[in-house]
Amino acid sequence: MAAARPGWSRRAQYGLFFSLLAVIAGIVVGLVLLAMSLVAPKTFDGIRGAALDITGPIASALHEVTATANGLVGGAGNYWDAARQNAELKRENKAMLQRMVEAKAIVQENRQLKATLQLRERTENVIAVGRIVGSSFNSPRRFAILSVGAKDGVQIGMPVRSPDGLVGRVIDAGILASRVLLVSDRANIVPARLLRGGIPVISQGRGDGTIDVRPLEVGRNPFKRGDIIITSGTGGLYPPLVPIARVVKLDDDGAVALPLADPANTSFALVQPSYEPAAVAAETAPAQDAP
């Protein structure tokens, strides 16, 4: 007794049978074509031409598809290569800009150092030359830190200037550094005069980076935009003829000026002794003797 064969085995047998028939048919067709090519070449040429006509469009279509695929692959590769080159160019451009900024900073610092050294050669009684290593911007009190101190001969009360103009005066002197009260601080009052005409004025910081300038003669405003304010030498602390500020705005009875020696743009400064130490000592003695 034979068991019934499952359906899937019957389908497999049918598949094998038809595959065998297809192989045999292909062999027969190949033999027939081979015989025709040997017996009747002209007839075989017509059959081959017809086959070529049938397969030509298919081959052309396949060639277009292949070319399109190759173009897409090549285009994608070129796109990613261009993106990579663009990123490299951006990095190189950024590095070049950084080097340009550093080079400009070095050139500016060298220019300021050269100007400071030239000022030192022209200025008598220079105590020390130091670098401005810090300054206050957001605080109402305006200070700067100078990289010279007591070991360099710096003392409290000495004026500090740069090639651009007056920076301020020393209020604290450590061994290696000192603190400078800037001319833009409210507590810094400098006897000055107007370069144009020599009219005596008073310069006092406003605490916001600017300077308030007032004439000694009440009721008359002698200032004009662009006027230069210089020290007068009165009081014995600051030497005369040192530029302080430039007038940028007029008030009812005075003017607002910007310091010419901005610590943010100044790298080096020199410390000088008091212009008239005896006069400064005479002014400070009554205050020290007062109860």
Backbone bond lengths (Angstrom), bond angles and torsions (degrees), N, CA, C in turn:
res aa  C-N    CA-C-N  psi(-1)  N-CA   C-N-CA  omega(-1)  CA-C   N-CA-C  phi
1 M - - - 1.466 - - 1.514 107.30 -
2 A 1.278 114.87 122.02 1.482 119.24 179.85 1.504 108.71 -99.06
3 A 1.306 115.07 134.16 1.473 120.19 178.48 1.512 110.08 -75.62
4 A 1.339 114.68 150.54 1.477 119.43 179.06 1.519 109.69 -66.20
5 R 1.380 113.98 135.44 1.468 117.78 179.17 1.525 110.72 -75.36
6 P 1.320 116.98 141.42 1.477 119.12 179.26 1.508 111.23 -66.26
7 G 1.351 116.16 157.06 1.470 122.46 -177.39 1.511 113.32 -59.83
8 W 1.294 116.27 -38.38 1.476 117.28 -175.16 1.514 110.61 -67.73
9 S 1.361 119.74 -31.95 1.460 122.55 177.92 1.523 109.90 -68.03
10 R 1.349 117.90 -38.08 1.458 121.28 178.68 1.526 110.57 -65.64
11 R 1.355 116.15 -40.34 1.462 118.61 178.51 1.522 110.69 -65.90
12 A 1.335 116.40 -37.01 1.459 119.84 177.92 1.515 111.32 -64.77
13 Q 1.356 116.18 -39.07 1.455 119.61 178.81 1.524 110.87 -65.73
14 Y 1.345 116.48 -41.89 1.462 120.09 177.17 1.521 110.99 -61.27
15 G 1.321 115.65 -41.35 1.470 119.11 179.61 1.505 111.60 -63.06
16 L 1.322 117.11 -43.49 1.467 120.61 179.21 1.518 110.55 -64.36
17 F 1.348 115.96 -38.96 1.456 119.63 -178.54 1.521 111.52 -64.43
18 F 1.354 116.38 -48.01 1.471 119.85 -179.54 1.518 111.16 -67.46
19 S 1.324 118.52 -32.82 1.471 121.01 176.46 1.511 110.36 -64.84
20 L 1.322 115.29 -40.47 1.466 119.43 177.56 1.514 110.85 -63.70
21 L 1.362 116.05 -41.70 1.459 119.41 177.36 1.520 111.63 -61.95
22 A 1.340 116.51 -40.01 1.464 119.90 -179.86 1.520 110.96 -65.46
23 V 1.311 117.05 -38.69 1.465 120.62 178.42 1.523 110.78 -65.40
24 I 1.339 115.29 -44.22 1.465 119.62 179.57 1.521 110.30 -63.30
25 A 1.366 115.85 -42.16 1.467 119.53 179.38 1.512 110.60 -62.73
26 G 1.339 116.80 -41.28 1.464 119.74 178.10 1.511 111.99 -62.34
27 I 1.335 116.10 -40.12 1.468 119.78 179.15 1.517 110.09 -65.03
28 V 1.348 115.29 -43.02 1.469 119.45 -179.73 1.513 110.87 -62.67
29 V 1.364 116.75 -45.20 1.475 120.47 179.46 1.513 110.37 -62.04
30 G 1.348 116.39 -41.93 1.472 119.43 178.63 1.509 112.24 -62.56
31 L 1.363 116.85 -39.89 1.460 120.16 178.64 1.507 111.50 -67.03
32 V 1.347 115.40 -39.09 1.467 119.30 179.06 1.523 110.20 -63.88
33 L 1.344 116.09 -45.45 1.471 119.40 179.60 1.515 110.50 -63.45
34 L 1.320 116.92 -39.28 1.464 119.89 179.08 1.528 110.80 -64.13
35 A 1.344 114.73 -41.34 1.461 118.08 178.97 1.518 111.30 -65.88
36 M 1.348 117.01 -40.30 1.457 120.35 178.90 1.518 111.33 -64.61
37 S 1.362 116.48 -38.57 1.467 118.61 179.08 1.516 112.06 -65.08
38 L 1.391 116.75 -25.81 1.452 119.62 -179.35 1.530 111.35 -89.26
39 V 1.334 116.45 -39.42 1.454 120.59 -175.22 1.525 111.37 -83.80
40 A 1.381 116.73 -48.07 1.480 120.90 -176.62 1.529 109.01 -127.43
41 P 1.315 117.46 83.32 1.476 119.87 -177.36 1.521 113.02 -61.62
42 K 1.363 116.35 -36.31 1.460 117.65 -177.94 1.518 111.32 -66.67
43 T 1.292 117.02 -42.22 1.473 120.19 177.31 1.523 110.59 -62.90
44 F 1.330 115.96 -40.60 1.469 119.27 178.36 1.519 111.95 -64.97
45 D 1.340 116.41 -33.04 1.468 118.85 176.55 1.520 111.26 -63.37
46 G 1.336 118.08 -38.33 1.462 120.20 177.01 1.511 111.80 -65.10
47 I 1.350 115.42 -42.15 1.472 118.84 178.19 1.522 110.04 -63.59
48 R 1.327 116.49 -41.85 1.465 119.90 -179.47 1.527 110.78 -65.88
49 G 1.358 117.38 -37.03 1.462 119.84 176.47 1.510 112.15 -64.31
50 A 1.384 115.04 -41.42 1.471 118.78 178.05 1.521 110.73 -62.97
51 A 1.337 116.19 -41.01 1.471 119.12 177.96 1.525 111.23 -64.19
52 L 1.348 113.73 -36.99 1.459 117.37 178.44 1.525 111.61 -66.18
53 D 1.378 114.67 -37.84 1.467 117.33 177.33 1.521 111.98 -64.38
54 I 1.323 115.10 -34.10 1.469 118.48 -179.49 1.530 111.40 -74.46
55 T 1.309 114.81 -43.57 1.478 118.17 -175.74 1.523 113.22 -83.85
56 G 1.370 117.73 -16.35 1.471 119.44 -178.36 1.524 113.56 -60.42
57 P 1.352 119.53 -53.49 1.472 119.85 178.53 1.524 113.12 -59.17
58 I 1.359 114.48 -36.89 1.477 116.57 179.33 1.515 110.51 -65.42
59 A 1.341 116.17 -43.30 1.470 119.27 178.60 1.523 111.57 -64.22
60 S 1.357 115.78 -39.38 1.470 119.52 178.45 1.524 111.36 -62.95
61 A 1.359 115.31 -43.06 1.456 118.82 178.37 1.527 111.13 -63.19
62 L 1.355 115.36 -42.62 1.462 118.17 178.18 1.524 111.67 -63.52
63 H 1.361 116.16 -36.31 1.468 119.44 177.79 1.531 111.34 -64.82
64 E 1.362 115.95 -41.23 1.469 118.79 178.19 1.524 111.45 -63.14
65 V 1.341 115.47 -41.95 1.466 119.06 178.40 1.527 110.62 -62.03
66 T 1.358 115.37 -43.36 1.462 118.96 179.56 1.529 111.34 -63.65
67 A 1.356 115.94 -43.47 1.464 119.38 179.24 1.524 111.32 -63.51
68 T 1.352 115.97 -40.38 1.466 119.22 178.65 1.525 111.11 -63.82
69 A 1.341 115.33 -43.29 1.467 118.89 178.53 1.517 111.48 -62.71
70 N 1.351 115.55 -43.52 1.465 118.46 177.56 1.520 111.61 -63.28
71 G 1.355 115.71 -39.19 1.462 118.90 177.65 1.515 112.44 -63.08
72 L 1.363 115.48 -41.33 1.466 118.81 178.26 1.523 110.85 -63.62
73 V 1.324 115.56 -45.08 1.467 118.55 179.57 1.522 110.77 -63.13
74 G 1.368 116.09 -45.46 1.464 118.59 178.90 1.514 112.54 -64.91
75 G 1.355 116.88 -39.39 1.466 119.68 178.22 1.514 112.22 -63.87
76 A 1.339 115.69 -41.32 1.466 118.93 177.72 1.528 110.68 -63.07
77 G 1.362 114.92 -41.90 1.463 117.57 178.21 1.522 112.03 -63.30
78 N 1.362 116.04 -42.24 1.467 119.04 177.98 1.523 111.37 -64.46
79 Y 1.356 117.00 -37.05 1.469 120.23 179.38 1.517 110.89 -63.55
80 W 1.349 115.82 -48.20 1.464 117.95 -179.77 1.521 111.28 -65.76
81 D 1.350 117.30 -35.40 1.456 119.74 177.30 1.522 110.96 -65.89
82 A 1.350 115.98 -40.77 1.465 119.16 177.37 1.536 111.35 -65.44
83 A 1.342 116.59 -39.49 1.466 119.91 177.76 1.527 110.82 -63.22
84 R 1.344 115.91 -40.77 1.458 119.37 178.77 1.535 110.89 -64.65
85 Q 1.349 115.89 -43.70 1.463 119.47 178.62 1.526 110.96 -64.43
86 N 1.342 116.87 -37.96 1.464 119.93 178.38 1.519 111.17 -63.92
87 A 1.335 117.03 -41.67 1.465 120.27 178.02 1.522 110.78 -64.03
88 E 1.350 116.17 -40.38 1.464 118.61 178.29 1.517 111.01 -64.82
89 L 1.348 117.40 -40.37 1.458 120.70 177.88 1.523 111.62 -63.69
90 K 1.344 116.60 -38.27 1.461 119.78 177.84 1.522 110.82 -64.63
91 R 1.338 117.08 -42.87 1.461 119.64 178.29 1.525 110.93 -64.04
92 E 1.330 116.31 -42.60 1.459 119.07 178.29 1.531 111.19 -64.51
93 N 1.326 117.00 -39.53 1.463 120.38 178.74 1.520 111.14 -64.27
94 K 1.348 116.72 -42.04 1.454 120.59 178.46 1.525 111.30 -63.76
95 A 1.333 115.90 -43.43 1.466 119.23 178.15 1.524 110.81 -64.10
96 M 1.339 116.88 -37.75 1.460 120.37 179.45 1.530 110.57 -66.21
97 L 1.345 116.88 -41.24 1.465 120.04 177.51 1.525 110.79 -62.61
98 Q 1.330 117.30 -40.93 1.455 120.14 177.68 1.519 111.19 -62.13
99 R 1.338 115.74 -42.95 1.468 118.57 178.38 1.521 111.36 -65.04
100 M 1.348 116.87 -35.82 1.461 119.87 177.87 1.522 110.99 -65.52
101 V 1.350 116.75 -42.26 1.467 120.28 178.34 1.528 110.23 -63.24
102 E 1.340 115.81 -44.06 1.465 118.85 178.45 1.523 111.13 -62.81
103 A 1.334 116.55 -40.83 1.465 119.23 179.22 1.528 111.49 -64.64
104 K 1.357 116.89 -40.74 1.464 119.65 177.42 1.519 110.98 -63.82
105 A 1.339 116.66 -40.51 1.464 119.86 179.01 1.525 110.72 -63.73
106 I 1.338 116.14 -41.39 1.469 119.27 179.00 1.520 110.58 -65.07
107 V 1.336 117.01 -42.45 1.465 120.11 179.22 1.527 110.75 -62.79
108 Q 1.356 116.31 -43.38 1.457 119.52 179.15 1.526 111.38 -64.14
109 E 1.332 116.50 -42.06 1.460 119.57 179.74 1.528 111.11 -65.62
110 N 1.330 117.02 -40.80 1.464 119.82 177.27 1.523 111.43 -63.92
111 R 1.345 116.33 -38.11 1.460 119.75 177.68 1.527 110.77 -63.83
112 Q 1.351 116.18 -43.43 1.459 119.02 179.34 1.526 111.54 -66.44
113 L 1.339 116.33 -39.60 1.462 119.28 178.02 1.522 110.75 -63.47
114 K 1.321 116.95 -42.33 1.466 120.51 178.30 1.522 110.58 -62.52
115 A 1.343 116.87 -43.84 1.455 120.17 178.86 1.526 110.98 -63.92
116 T 1.343 117.15 -38.41 1.469 120.44 178.86 1.526 111.00 -65.86
117 L 1.329 116.41 -42.02 1.464 119.38 178.34 1.522 111.21 -65.16
118 Q 1.328 116.90 -39.28 1.461 119.45 176.37 1.531 110.96 -64.76
119 L 1.342 116.20 -39.63 1.463 119.51 177.48 1.520 110.43 -63.68
120 R 1.322 116.74 -39.61 1.462 119.51 178.59 1.520 111.31 -63.21
121 E 1.329 117.65 -38.57 1.456 119.97 178.59 1.527 111.62 -65.72
122 R 1.333 116.33 -32.25 1.475 119.23 -178.85 1.513 113.01 -87.44
123 T 1.331 117.15 -16.53 1.465 121.09 -174.37 1.519 110.06 -100.39
124 E 1.310 115.03 136.28 1.463 120.71 177.81 1.531 109.91 -88.69
125 N 1.334 114.89 155.06 1.468 122.48 173.57 1.533 112.38 56.60
126 V 1.310 115.86 50.63 1.463 120.16 174.77 1.530 108.40 -84.60
127 I 1.323 115.88 125.94 1.463 120.04 -179.19 1.521 110.99 -79.82
128 A 1.317 117.67 -50.73 1.463 121.32 -176.82 1.519 109.44 -161.36
129 V 1.318 115.29 157.96 1.467 122.84 174.64 1.526 107.68 -121.19
130 G 1.329 116.49 127.37 1.458 120.51 -177.47 1.510 112.16 -137.17
131 R 1.304 114.21 171.65 1.464 121.89 178.73 1.531 109.66 -97.57
132 I 1.312 116.09 137.30 1.467 121.00 173.61 1.522 107.32 -80.19
133 V 1.317 116.79 109.16 1.464 121.90 -172.91 1.517 112.78 -98.87
134 G 1.318 118.70 -3.57 1.459 120.21 179.72 1.507 110.61 -178.13
135 S 1.333 115.59 155.36 1.458 121.59 178.18 1.519 108.24 -155.83
136 S 1.336 115.95 157.95 1.459 121.63 -179.13 1.524 109.24 -95.19
137 F 1.344 115.88 135.81 1.448 120.88 -179.14 1.534 112.17 -117.52
138 N 1.336 116.50 -42.34 1.458 120.10 -175.06 1.519 113.13 -89.32
139 S 1.319 118.04 -11.74 1.455 121.07 -178.22 1.521 110.32 -87.71
140 P 1.356 117.35 146.74 1.475 119.19 175.06 1.520 112.27 -66.57
141 R 1.328 117.78 -22.53 1.464 120.86 173.12 1.513 108.81 -87.98
142 R 1.324 115.91 134.19 1.458 121.62 -173.88 1.525 109.79 -112.26
143 F 1.355 114.34 110.23 1.458 120.93 -179.66 1.523 109.26 -128.16
144 A 1.339 114.11 163.05 1.460 121.92 171.21 1.520 107.93 -139.51
145 I 1.322 115.98 149.37 1.460 121.71 178.57 1.523 108.10 -105.28
146 L 1.332 115.39 127.73 1.457 122.16 -178.40 1.523 108.76 -111.73
147 S 1.339 115.52 138.10 1.470 120.55 -172.22 1.523 113.39 -83.02
148 V 1.305 118.93 29.78 1.473 123.63 172.98 1.524 107.83 -132.50
149 G 1.344 115.10 148.44 1.459 119.28 -176.67 1.518 112.83 -141.88
150 A 1.329 114.65 -150.56 1.459 120.57 -174.38 1.532 112.08 -62.87
151 K 1.306 117.40 -32.73 1.475 118.88 179.79 1.522 111.66 -66.69
152 D 1.342 116.66 -20.18 1.462 121.35 177.34 1.524 112.17 -94.69
153 G 1.345 117.23 2.06 1.457 121.01 -179.84 1.508 114.81 95.39
154 V 1.341 118.28 5.79 1.461 121.41 -178.40 1.521 109.67 -76.02
155 Q 1.334 115.89 135.73 1.456 122.40 178.63 1.519 109.92 -130.60
156 I 1.326 114.94 160.64 1.463 120.56 179.46 1.533 109.14 -64.73
157 G 1.327 115.28 137.23 1.452 121.21 178.26 1.508 114.75 97.35
158 M 1.318 118.25 -9.66 1.461 120.08 -178.89 1.529 110.81 -74.67
159 P 1.335 117.67 139.68 1.470 120.55 178.20 1.528 111.34 -75.50
160 V 1.315 114.73 150.71 1.463 122.32 179.87 1.526 107.63 -125.79
161 R 1.323 116.59 132.04 1.461 121.00 -179.91 1.520 110.03 -140.47
162 S 1.321 115.02 164.06 1.457 122.65 175.87 1.524 107.59 -127.13
163 P 1.329 118.26 176.42 1.466 118.70 176.87 1.519 113.43 -60.12
164 D 1.332 117.83 -23.75 1.463 120.23 -179.62 1.514 113.00 -82.56
165 G 1.318 117.56 -28.24 1.452 118.93 -178.96 1.519 111.87 160.24
166 L 1.329 115.09 -165.00 1.460 122.59 -175.92 1.532 109.69 -75.17
167 V 1.333 115.67 131.28 1.465 121.39 177.73 1.520 110.66 -94.42
168 G 1.324 118.31 -46.57 1.459 122.57 -179.43 1.510 110.44 162.45
169 R 1.338 115.21 -148.55 1.469 120.09 178.98 1.523 109.05 -139.12
170 V 1.327 115.35 154.64 1.462 122.05 -178.54 1.531 108.84 -75.91
171 I 1.339 116.00 129.92 1.463 120.14 177.45 1.530 111.34 -117.54
172 D 1.344 117.94 -18.71 1.461 122.45 175.05 1.524 107.46 -140.73
173 A 1.331 115.59 134.73 1.461 120.14 -179.30 1.517 109.15 -127.46
174 G 1.329 116.42 109.77 1.453 120.99 172.08 1.520 110.53 -89.56
175 I 1.302 116.00 -173.65 1.459 119.31 -179.25 1.528 110.67 -72.00
176 L 1.356 116.85 -40.80 1.459 120.54 -174.91 1.525 113.81 -110.19
177 A 1.317 118.14 -14.82 1.460 121.16 -177.29 1.527 109.15 -147.93
178 S 1.305 115.05 168.19 1.458 121.19 -179.24 1.520 109.69 -144.11
179 R 1.346 114.61 156.35 1.457 121.32 178.68 1.527 108.69 -105.64
180 V 1.341 114.77 133.83 1.457 121.18 -176.00 1.525 108.86 -114.41
181 L 1.328 116.55 129.40 1.460 122.16 173.54 1.524 107.72 -84.44
182 L 1.324 116.82 115.06 1.460 121.19 -174.72 1.521 111.58 -72.80
183 V 1.320 116.62 157.90 1.463 121.68 179.72 1.520 111.14 -67.08
184 S 1.349 118.33 -16.98 1.459 121.29 179.07 1.524 112.71 -86.85
185 D 1.343 118.55 -0.34 1.463 121.06 177.91 1.528 109.96 -80.22
186 R 1.337 116.07 147.18 1.464 120.45 -178.01 1.524 112.73 -61.93
187 A 1.335 116.23 -29.01 1.461 119.60 -177.03 1.522 113.54 -82.89
188 N 1.308 116.84 -2.49 1.461 120.14 -177.17 1.531 109.29 -101.37
189 I 1.323 115.94 108.82 1.464 123.25 177.86 1.518 107.69 -112.36
190 V 1.319 116.20 123.72 1.461 121.42 -175.10 1.525 109.33 -120.48
191 P 1.355 118.08 121.54 1.474 119.69 170.88 1.526 109.57 -64.79
192 A 1.311 116.71 127.95 1.464 120.47 -173.81 1.522 109.52 -143.07
193 R 1.300 113.79 -177.42 1.452 120.29 174.67 1.521 108.93 -152.49
194 L 1.311 114.52 162.50 1.450 121.76 179.66 1.524 108.99 -82.49
195 L 1.342 115.72 126.68 1.459 118.66 -179.20 1.521 111.22 -60.63
196 R 1.299 116.96 -37.89 1.462 121.06 177.09 1.537 109.94 -83.51
197 G 1.280 116.20 99.65 1.467 121.01 177.98 1.512 114.72 100.11
198 G 1.357 118.41 -17.94 1.458 120.54 177.29 1.513 114.99 72.05
199 I 1.327 119.28 22.85 1.465 122.06 -179.29 1.526 108.93 -70.50
200 P 1.349 119.53 129.18 1.472 121.21 179.94 1.527 111.20 -69.85
201 V 1.333 115.44 136.82 1.458 122.10 -179.46 1.525 108.24 -140.01
202 I 1.323 115.48 172.53 1.464 123.01 176.39 1.522 108.23 -119.89
203 S 1.323 115.41 130.13 1.462 121.88 177.94 1.518 109.23 -108.20
204 Q 1.332 116.32 127.44 1.463 121.63 179.18 1.527 109.26 -139.68
205 G 1.329 115.57 134.22 1.450 120.04 179.20 1.517 112.89 -65.27
206 R 1.311 115.89 152.68 1.465 121.73 179.43 1.519 112.21 -104.95
207 G 1.331 118.16 -6.48 1.460 121.29 179.19 1.508 114.95 81.28
208 D 1.322 117.97 3.51 1.465 121.58 179.41 1.521 111.76 -122.69
209 G 1.321 116.65 18.78 1.454 120.54 -179.22 1.509 114.11 93.58
210 T 1.334 117.68 -2.27 1.458 121.45 178.59 1.529 109.96 -116.75
211 I 1.321 115.15 176.07 1.473 121.94 -176.81 1.515 108.79 -127.87
212 D 1.326 115.75 138.18 1.460 122.66 175.66 1.530 108.19 -96.36
213 V 1.317 116.45 124.98 1.465 121.56 -177.37 1.521 108.28 -116.61
214 R 1.343 116.71 127.61 1.466 123.31 -179.07 1.516 110.28 -129.60
215 P 1.342 116.94 137.83 1.468 118.81 176.42 1.529 110.38 -77.52
216 L 1.338 116.32 154.27 1.462 120.14 176.90 1.521 111.10 -74.23
217 E 1.304 117.33 -25.59 1.460 121.50 179.45 1.526 108.86 -89.27
218 V 1.322 117.01 113.55 1.460 122.68 -176.35 1.524 109.61 -74.19
219 G 1.353 114.83 143.77 1.454 120.04 176.11 1.508 114.41 90.38
220 R 1.276 118.49 3.39 1.466 121.18 -179.47 1.520 109.02 -138.33
221 N 1.312 115.62 126.92 1.467 120.67 -179.97 1.532 108.52 -107.96
222 P 1.338 116.85 104.37 1.473 119.27 -175.23 1.521 114.09 -90.47
223 F 1.342 117.86 2.11 1.458 119.50 -169.76 1.524 112.21 -85.29
224 K 1.334 114.70 153.41 1.452 123.83 172.91 1.525 107.75 -135.24
225 R 1.314 115.81 154.10 1.457 119.53 177.10 1.537 110.09 -59.97
226 G 1.330 115.54 133.14 1.456 120.66 -179.59 1.516 113.95 92.74
227 D 1.337 118.10 -5.56 1.468 119.81 177.98 1.524 110.89 -62.65
228 I 1.330 115.97 144.27 1.453 122.51 178.52 1.528 108.82 -102.15
229 I 1.339 114.61 131.71 1.459 121.75 177.25 1.525 108.39 -102.63
230 I 1.335 116.87 131.16 1.461 121.76 -179.43 1.523 109.21 -126.66
231 T 1.326 115.64 161.54 1.466 119.67 177.71 1.522 109.87 -71.69
232 S 1.341 114.71 149.95 1.465 120.30 -179.28 1.522 112.82 -100.48
233 G 1.351 117.75 -16.56 1.455 120.33 -175.95 1.514 113.48 86.68
234 T 1.329 117.94 -7.90 1.464 121.69 178.53 1.524 109.78 -69.00
235 G 1.290 117.04 139.55 1.445 122.25 -179.81 1.511 113.05 99.03
236 G 1.337 117.30 -19.84 1.451 120.66 174.06 1.512 115.49 83.56
237 L 1.347 119.09 -3.02 1.460 119.75 -177.98 1.521 111.55 -89.58
238 Y 1.334 116.44 -57.71 1.458 120.45 -176.88 1.525 110.14 -94.10
239 P 1.326 117.98 137.41 1.459 119.97 175.60 1.518 110.92 -67.80
240 P 1.317 118.52 154.92 1.470 120.00 -178.77 1.525 112.30 -75.52
241 L 1.342 113.86 164.50 1.463 123.52 172.56 1.537 113.52 67.59
242 V 1.313 117.38 22.24 1.462 120.30 174.85 1.534 108.70 -94.41
243 P 1.326 119.70 122.39 1.476 120.40 179.48 1.529 111.24 -60.69
244 I 1.326 114.73 140.68 1.467 120.47 -180.00 1.521 111.30 -113.68
245 A 1.344 116.21 -56.44 1.466 118.83 -172.56 1.517 110.08 -155.91
246 R 1.350 113.69 170.59 1.466 121.59 176.36 1.526 108.32 -121.71
247 V 1.314 117.33 133.45 1.464 123.10 -177.97 1.534 109.02 -70.86
248 V 1.344 115.62 129.25 1.462 120.96 179.23 1.522 112.81 -121.21
249 K 1.352 117.36 -14.60 1.460 120.33 -177.25 1.525 109.15 -153.41
250 L 1.330 115.82 141.77 1.460 121.20 -179.23 1.524 109.98 -103.22
251 D 1.336 116.01 141.14 1.457 123.50 173.05 1.526 109.13 -108.71
252 D 1.341 114.81 -176.22 1.459 118.71 179.13 1.526 111.57 -65.01
253 D 1.330 116.79 -42.24 1.458 120.22 -177.23 1.527 112.65 -123.99
254 G 1.300 118.38 17.65 1.460 120.41 -178.88 1.514 111.08 -171.79
255 A 1.338 115.23 -149.25 1.458 119.97 -177.04 1.521 109.56 -156.88
256 V 1.312 114.71 162.24 1.463 122.93 174.60 1.528 107.20 -110.96
257 A 1.319 115.70 134.31 1.462 120.92 -176.06 1.518 110.29 -130.05
258 L 1.310 115.45 156.57 1.460 122.75 176.22 1.524 109.40 -104.77
259 P 1.342 117.58 133.47 1.470 119.02 178.22 1.522 111.10 -60.80
260 L 1.317 115.59 140.09 1.460 120.41 177.77 1.521 111.31 -77.00
261 A 1.318 117.45 -30.03 1.469 121.93 178.21 1.524 108.26 -100.82
262 D 1.307 116.09 89.81 1.461 121.66 179.50 1.524 108.53 -86.09
263 P 1.341 119.17 120.11 1.477 120.03 -179.53 1.515 113.34 -58.93
264 A 1.337 117.14 -27.30 1.459 119.29 179.23 1.520 112.12 -66.79
265 N 1.330 117.36 -25.30 1.458 121.83 -179.28 1.519 112.34 -114.10
266 T 1.316 117.23 11.89 1.456 121.66 -177.97 1.519 108.93 -116.70
267 S 1.318 116.57 128.13 1.462 121.00 -178.67 1.516 112.54 -99.19
268 F 1.326 117.87 -34.54 1.463 121.26 -174.91 1.527 109.95 -129.50
269 A 1.309 114.85 150.50 1.464 121.88 177.69 1.517 108.50 -149.23
270 L 1.316 115.56 155.97 1.461 120.18 178.51 1.522 110.30 -118.53
271 V 1.317 114.60 148.49 1.463 122.86 -179.14 1.522 108.48 -103.73
272 Q 1.325 115.33 132.92 1.455 121.44 179.36 1.519 109.97 -118.60
273 P 1.328 117.41 156.44 1.470 118.79 172.93 1.524 110.38 -71.34
274 S 1.303 116.12 163.24 1.461 119.86 177.19 1.520 109.50 -58.04
275 Y 1.331 115.07 144.13 1.465 119.97 -176.13 1.522 111.11 -61.17
276 E 1.315 117.08 -44.48 1.465 122.94 176.29 1.518 107.70 -133.89
277 P 1.324 118.25 88.30 1.464 120.36 -177.00 1.518 113.34 -56.99
278 A 1.327 116.51 -35.81 1.463 119.22 -179.58 1.521 110.90 -64.88
279 A 1.340 116.76 -41.70 1.462 119.91 179.56 1.519 111.12 -66.35
280 V 1.337 116.38 -39.19 1.459 119.36 177.93 1.511 110.82 -65.14
281 A 1.337 117.38 -40.94 1.466 120.59 178.72 1.514 110.99 -65.50
282 A 1.323 117.12 -37.30 1.456 120.11 179.16 1.520 111.78 -67.14
283 E 1.330 116.98 -34.77 1.471 120.01 179.12 1.512 112.29 -74.12
284 T 1.341 116.98 -34.01 1.452 120.23 -177.68 1.514 112.82 -85.49
285 A 1.333 118.21 -19.28 1.464 120.33 -178.66 1.515 113.07 -63.08
286 P 1.366 120.99 -47.16 1.472 119.73 178.43 1.527 112.18 -59.67
287 A 1.304 117.79 -36.34 1.458 119.64 -179.62 1.525 110.86 -68.66
288 Q 1.330 117.93 -34.41 1.438 120.98 179.02 1.539 111.60 -74.48
289 D 1.352 117.31 -32.79 1.446 121.30 -179.94 1.528 112.85 -80.06
290 A 1.291 117.46 -16.21 1.471 119.98 -177.86 1.512 109.73 -68.64
291 P 1.378 116.44 142.07 1.466 119.56 -179.81 1.530 110.49 -67.96
